[in-house]
Amino acid sequence: MIGVTSVDGPAGPHPHPHPQQQHPEPDPQQPPVAPGEWQPGAYPVAEPDRLTRFVMRVYDRSPRWAVPLAALGCVGLGVAYALLSDPTRAAPDAAPSCLLKLTTGLDCPGCGGTRALWYVLHGDVPAAARHHFLFVFALPFLTYLFVAWAGKQAFGWRLPEPQISSKLIGGFLALWLVFSVARNLPWAPFTSLYV
């Protein structure tokens, strides 16, 4: 009786083996297989597409301060939007609006973040914390992490970088989930978190 395996078909010699089923044993005398070539027991590495190659060429040729400057530009656009739009005076359903709040009336995990940023930029930290406490709590840490990363990338600064474990990130996300549920509870003192 011929044994059958789930991958290669019947065990034993094949008169005409399929080319994809030929798995030669690696020869220790042979040089290692180049990236992108077929390797026994491994998936072939996909060649990058034209857009990826273009982005990688631009990244390789860019000065080291370009990426932190681009990130700072994105942060600057968010700050400019918060300052120019004055979200504290906008109607709750003014565009752009949170779809969850617009359709259900519930505050999403990020609701109040833009208003909190506006209040922080105007020096009113208690009002900012009223609109999104966790954003105000996380802002100094996020700012320091950004400055440490950007300084290292652009200028080679060696600021102390805090070690952020996956447990810490998981704990923060769990706290954010609890905050997101608590701010939607319909009784005091949770109603004070509703924005």
Secondary structure as GFF3:
##gff-version 3
##sequence-region A 1 195
A	DSSP	beta_strand	4	5	.	.	.	ID=ss1
A	DSSP	beta_strand	9	10	.	.	.	ID=ss2
A	DSSP	three_ten_helix	19	21	.	.	.	ID=ss3
A	DSSP	alpha_helix	50	61	.	.	.	ID=ss4
A	DSSP	alpha_helix	66	85	.	.	.	ID=ss5
A	DSSP	alpha_helix	99	104	.	.	.	ID=ss6
A	DSSP	alpha_helix	113	121	.	.	.	ID=ss7
A	DSSP	alpha_helix	125	131	.	.	.	ID=ss8
A	DSSP	alpha_helix	133	155	.	.	.	ID=ss9
A	DSSP	alpha_helix	166	182	.	.	.	ID=ss10
A	DSSP	three_ten_helix	190	193	.	.	.	ID=ss11
###
